Amino acid sequence: MIESTAAKTLQVVVLWITVLVSAMAVAYVSHVCRQKYDQLTALERENNQLQVAYGKYLLEQSAWGSLQRVETMAMEGLDMHSPQPQEIIMVKQ
C-alpha cells in the first residue's frame, strides 16, 4: 500500500510539473505571438506610408515630364519655338 501511495504521489507530482510547464509554454507563446503581431502592424503601417510616398512620386514624375512643362522650358530656357509652316523642310530619301 505504501508503494502504491508513493507511486500515486509521484504521478501527481509529474502531472503538476507537466501542467506548470505547459502553462509557462502557453504564456511564452502568447507573448511571442503579441510581439510578432506588433511587428506585423508596424510593417503594414510602413508599407502604407511607402505606397503613399510612391504615389506622390509618380504624380511628381508625371508633372515634371508633362508636355506643357517641357514646351514651356524649351521656350523660356532654350529660346525655342514651334516652327512656322515655311520653316519646315521635307527631306526625301
Buried (B, 14 or more C-beta within 10 A) or exposed (E): EEEEEEEEEEEEEEEEEEEEEEEEEEEEEEEEEEEEEEEEEEEEEEEEEEEEEEEEEEEEEEEEEEEEEEEEEEEEEEEEEEEEEEEEEEEEE
